[in-house]
Amino acid sequence: MREMTFKMERPGLVEAGDLVDVSEKKTALNYTYMIEPAVAMSGCYKVNQRLRSDRGVVREVKHTDRGYYVIVEFDEEDQAAGA
């Protein structure tokens, strides 16, 4: 399993156990991902860390003083562990 963290601006948009679709955006050097429809956005990932799945399951939604974070599990090997 591979986990990714996404930043969400408002509570209640997704909950643990939800199946979510993820879109990919390519910039010159990085890839970013968004839980659709525009629910939460990931940080930047290098080419060798690119996500292969476009669907995952929300494992947890965390609330911190910096906002809401969604942890999503994808059915693929963790790129950081395999590199």
MDTraj code that builds the backbone (N, CA, C; nanometers):
import mdtraj as md
import numpy as np

residues = "MET ARG GLU MET THR PHE LYS MET GLU ARG PRO GLY LEU VAL GLU ALA GLY ASP LEU VAL ASP VAL SER GLU LYS LYS THR ALA LEU ASN TYR THR TYR MET ILE GLU PRO ALA VAL ALA MET SER GLY CYS TYR LYS VAL ASN GLN ARG LEU ARG SER ASP ARG GLY VAL VAL ARG GLU VAL LYS HIS THR ASP ARG GLY TYR TYR VAL ILE VAL GLU PHE ASP GLU GLU ASP GLN ALA ALA GLY ALA".split()
xyz = np.array([
    [0.0832, -0.1192, 0.0000],
    [0.0000, 0.0000, 0.0000],
    [0.0871, 0.1247, 0.0000],
    [0.0418, 0.2221, -0.0704],
    [0.1097, 0.3507, -0.0730],
    [0.0162, 0.4557, -0.0159],
    [0.0686, 0.5432, 0.0672],
    [-0.0108, 0.6506, 0.1264],
    [0.0363, 0.7851, 0.0741],
    [-0.0602, 0.8742, 0.0522],
    [-0.0294, 1.0120, 0.0155],
    [-0.1147, 1.1035, 0.1012],
    [-0.0602, 1.2205, 0.1315],
    [-0.1310, 1.3196, 0.2114],
    [-0.1758, 1.4340, 0.1218],
    [-0.2991, 1.4760, 0.1401],
    [-0.3591, 1.5853, 0.0646],
    [-0.4063, 1.6915, 0.1623],
    [-0.3946, 1.8188, 0.1261],
    [-0.4406, 1.9319, 0.2083],
    [-0.5825, 1.9656, 0.1674],
    [-0.6729, 1.9702, 0.2674],
    [-0.8132, 2.0026, 0.2432],
    [-0.8458, 2.1301, 0.3206],
    [-0.9158, 2.2223, 0.2587],
    [-0.9429, 2.3528, 0.3200],
    [-1.0638, 2.3553, 0.4115],
    [-1.1615, 2.2661, 0.3890],
    [-1.2839, 2.2664, 0.4700],
    [-1.3122, 2.1255, 0.5200],
    [-1.3741, 2.1135, 0.6362],
    [-1.4071, 1.9799, 0.6877],
    [-1.5293, 1.9212, 0.6179],
    [-1.5421, 1.7893, 0.6268],
    [-1.6629, 1.7227, 0.5809],
    [-1.6719, 1.6924, 0.4333],
    [-1.5692, 1.7212, 0.3557],
    [-1.5761, 1.6948, 0.2122],
    [-1.5554, 1.5467, 0.1808],
    [-1.4725, 1.4796, 0.2595],
    [-1.4537, 1.3346, 0.2510],
    [-1.4416, 1.2798, 0.3925],
    [-1.4661, 1.1506, 0.4068],
    [-1.4558, 1.0837, 0.5357],
    [-1.3772, 0.9551, 0.5196],
    [-1.3252, 0.9030, 0.6307],
    [-1.2528, 0.7763, 0.6288],
    [-1.3403, 0.6692, 0.5657],
    [-1.2791, 0.5904, 0.4762],
    [-1.3504, 0.4839, 0.4072],
    [-1.4036, 0.5221, 0.2708],
    [-1.4067, 0.6520, 0.2388],
    [-1.4559, 0.6964, 0.1073],
    [-1.3601, 0.6543, -0.0037],
    [-1.4163, 0.6113, -0.1156],
    [-1.3397, 0.5847, -0.2369],
    [-1.3304, 0.7163, -0.3130],
    [-1.2083, 0.7595, -0.3466],
    [-1.1900, 0.8890, -0.4128],
    [-1.1153, 0.8726, -0.5447],
    [-1.1499, 0.9569, -0.6407],
    [-1.0793, 0.9650, -0.7684],
    [-0.9766, 1.0767, -0.7590],
    [-0.8600, 1.0530, -0.8185],
    [-0.7496, 1.1485, -0.8113],
    [-0.7050, 1.1836, -0.9528],
    [-0.6897, 1.3129, -0.9791],
    [-0.6378, 1.3571, -1.1084],
    [-0.4930, 1.4023, -1.0911],
    [-0.4191, 1.4009, -1.2019],
    [-0.2763, 1.4345, -1.1995],
    [-0.2517, 1.5587, -1.2830],
    [-0.1648, 1.6465, -1.2327],
    [-0.1229, 1.7636, -1.3084],
    [0.0287, 1.7610, -1.3174],
    [0.0802, 1.7767, -1.4378],
    [0.2244, 1.7763, -1.4606],
    [0.2732, 1.9185, -1.4783],
    [0.3776, 1.9534, -1.4042],
    [0.4456, 2.0809, -1.4250],
    [0.5805, 2.0488, -1.4897],
    [0.6651, 2.1463, -1.5054],
    [0.7943, 2.1244, -1.5706],
    [0.8799, 2.0203, -1.4977],
    [0.8765, 2.0213, -1.3653],
    [0.9635, 1.9320, -1.2881],
    [0.8897, 1.8354, -1.1974],
    [0.7630, 1.8580, -1.1722],
    [0.6914, 1.7818, -1.0711],
    [0.5538, 1.7375, -1.1179],
    [0.4943, 1.6531, -1.0331],
    [0.3552, 1.6130, -1.0484],
    [0.2812, 1.6503, -0.9208],
    [0.1581, 1.6969, -0.9348],
    [0.0715, 1.7198, -0.8195],
    [-0.0589, 1.6450, -0.8453],
    [-0.1310, 1.6165, -0.7373],
    [-0.2530, 1.5370, -0.7464],
    [-0.3660, 1.6067, -0.6728],
    [-0.4880, 1.5871, -0.7236],
    [-0.6050, 1.6478, -0.6619],
    [-0.7129, 1.5424, -0.6450],
    [-0.7726, 1.5395, -0.5258],
    [-0.8903, 1.4566, -0.5041],
    [-1.0055, 1.5307, -0.5692],
    [-1.0722, 1.4645, -0.6621],
    [-1.1803, 1.5275, -0.7379],
    [-1.3142, 1.5097, -0.6686],
    [-1.4055, 1.6036, -0.6839],
    [-1.3940, 1.7283, -0.7588],
    [-1.3384, 1.8409, -0.6735],
    [-1.2129, 1.8692, -0.6867],
    [-1.1416, 1.9790, -0.6188],
    [-1.1628, 1.9787, -0.4676],
    [-1.1452, 1.8626, -0.4063],
    [-1.1640, 1.8465, -0.2624],
    [-1.0361, 1.8788, -0.1864],
    [-0.9235, 1.8241, -0.2322],
    [-0.7958, 1.8415, -0.1618],
    [-0.6821, 1.8253, -0.2615],
    [-0.5661, 1.8840, -0.2306],
    [-0.4521, 1.8814, -0.3215],
    [-0.3277, 1.8297, -0.2503],
    [-0.2468, 1.7547, -0.3245],
    [-0.1229, 1.7008, -0.2697],
    [-0.0106, 1.8031, -0.2800],
    [0.1028, 1.7661, -0.2263],
    [0.2250, 1.8426, -0.2472],
    [0.2833, 1.8046, -0.3829],
    [0.4082, 1.8403, -0.4054],
    [0.4769, 1.8098, -0.5314],
    [0.5537, 1.6783, -0.5199],
    [0.5499, 1.6002, -0.6270],
    [0.6216, 1.4735, -0.6330],
    [0.7095, 1.4716, -0.7560],
    [0.8289, 1.4146, -0.7429],
    [0.9212, 1.4026, -0.8555],
    [0.8744, 1.2915, -0.9485],
    [0.9334, 1.2872, -1.0675],
    [0.8937, 1.1902, -1.1691],
    [0.9023, 1.0474, -1.1157],
    [1.0083, 1.0143, -1.0424],
    [1.0225, 0.8779, -0.9926],
    [0.9272, 0.8457, -0.8775],
    [0.8523, 0.9446, -0.8292],
    [0.7531, 0.9241, -0.7238],
    [0.6105, 0.9317, -0.7782],
    [0.5982, 0.9333, -0.9085],
    [0.4684, 0.9512, -0.9736],
    [0.3687, 0.8435, -0.9325],
    [0.2461, 0.8839, -0.9092],
    [0.1381, 0.7947, -0.8701],
    [0.0889, 0.7187, -0.9924],
    [0.0704, 0.5889, -0.9788],
    [0.0227, 0.5075, -1.0905],
    [-0.1276, 0.4850, -1.0859],
    [-0.1867, 0.5002, -0.9679],
    [-0.3309, 0.4776, -0.9502],
    [-0.4068, 0.6083, -0.9647],
    [-0.5314, 0.5982, -1.0054],
    [-0.6155, 0.7180, -1.0121],
    [-0.7342, 0.7071, -0.9167],
    [-0.7304, 0.6067, -0.8285],
    [-0.8373, 0.5870, -0.7313],
    [-0.7781, 0.5300, -0.6028],
    [-0.8261, 0.5824, -0.4895],
    [-0.7772, 0.5355, -0.3605],
    [-0.8869, 0.5417, -0.2555],
    [-0.8524, 0.4985, -0.1342],
    [-0.9460, 0.4961, -0.0229],
    [-0.8938, 0.5880, 0.0873],
    [-0.9814, 0.6740, 0.1378],
    [-0.9441, 0.7644, 0.2465],
    [-0.9236, 0.6814, 0.3729],
    [-0.8030, 0.6868, 0.4278],
    [-0.7730, 0.6142, 0.5510],
    [-0.8062, 0.6980, 0.6728],
    [-0.7772, 0.8293, 0.6634],
    [-0.7941, 0.9155, 0.7796],
    [-0.8039, 1.0611, 0.7361],
    [-0.8784, 1.1398, 0.8117],
    [-0.8826, 1.2851, 0.7948],
    [-0.8348, 1.3441, 0.9270],
    [-0.7252, 1.4205, 0.9205],
    [-0.6669, 1.4805, 1.0414],
    [-0.6955, 1.6301, 1.0434],
    [-0.7218, 1.6818, 1.1632],
    [-0.7366, 1.8259, 1.1800],
    [-0.6225, 1.8747, 1.2680],
    [-0.5456, 1.9703, 1.2158],
    [-0.4366, 2.0315, 1.2913],
    [-0.4580, 2.1819, 1.2915],
    [-0.3717, 2.2543, 1.3621],
    [-0.3834, 2.4003, 1.3602],
    [-0.3486, 2.4587, 1.2226],
    [-0.2919, 2.3783, 1.1345],
    [-0.2605, 2.4247, 0.9989],
    [-0.3692, 2.3891, 0.8983],
    [-0.4699, 2.3144, 0.9404],
    [-0.5797, 2.2800, 0.8505],
    [-0.6143, 2.1330, 0.8553],
    [-0.6806, 2.0871, 0.7501],
    [-0.7268, 1.9495, 0.7402],
    [-0.6394, 1.8729, 0.6416],
    [-0.6027, 1.7525, 0.6792],
    [-0.5185, 1.6683, 0.5952],
    [-0.5861, 1.5345, 0.5743],
    [-0.5897, 1.4905, 0.4494],
    [-0.6529, 1.3653, 0.4121],
    [-0.5429, 1.2663, 0.3750],
    [-0.5404, 1.1520, 0.4418],
    [-0.4453, 1.0459, 0.4087],
    [-0.5196, 0.9437, 0.3245],
    [-0.4687, 0.9199, 0.2036],
    [-0.5326, 0.8285, 0.1097],
    [-0.4393, 0.7118, 0.0828],
    [-0.4951, 0.5899, 0.0831],
    [-0.4190, 0.4689, 0.0514],
    [-0.4466, 0.4294, -0.0931],
    [-0.3398, 0.3954, -0.1636],
    [-0.3491, 0.3493, -0.3014],
    [-0.2945, 0.2078, -0.3088],
    [-0.3526, 0.1270, -0.3949],
    [-0.3125, -0.0126, -0.4084],
    [-0.1914, -0.0227, -0.5008],
    [-0.0771, 0.0229, -0.4505],
    [0.0490, 0.0117, -0.5228],
    [0.1631, 0.0202, -0.4230],
    [0.2801, -0.0170, -0.4665],
    [0.3981, -0.0151, -0.3801],
    [0.4382, 0.1286, -0.3521],
    [0.4803, 0.1544, -0.2305],
    [0.5286, 0.2871, -0.1924],
    [0.6585, 0.3153, -0.2671],
    [0.6623, 0.4219, -0.3452],
    [0.7801, 0.4576, -0.4259],
    [0.9015, 0.4873, -0.3395],
    [0.8804, 0.5519, -0.2257],
    [0.9930, 0.5868, -0.1371],
    [1.0572, 0.4609, -0.0811],
    [0.9768, 0.3604, -0.0485],
    [1.0302, 0.2363, 0.0086],
    [1.1020, 0.1536, -0.0976],
    [1.0547, 0.1617, -0.2224],
    [1.1132, 0.0820, -0.3286],
    [1.2365, 0.1445, -0.3914],
    [1.2632, 0.2710, -0.3633],
    [1.3755, 0.3407, -0.4294],
    [1.5055, 0.3238, -0.3565],
])
top = md.Topology()
chain = top.add_chain()
for i, resn in enumerate(residues, 1):
    res = top.add_residue(resn, chain, resSeq=i)
    for name in ("N", "CA", "C"):
        top.add_atom(name, md.element.get_by_symbol(name[0]), res)
traj = md.Trajectory(xyz[None], top)
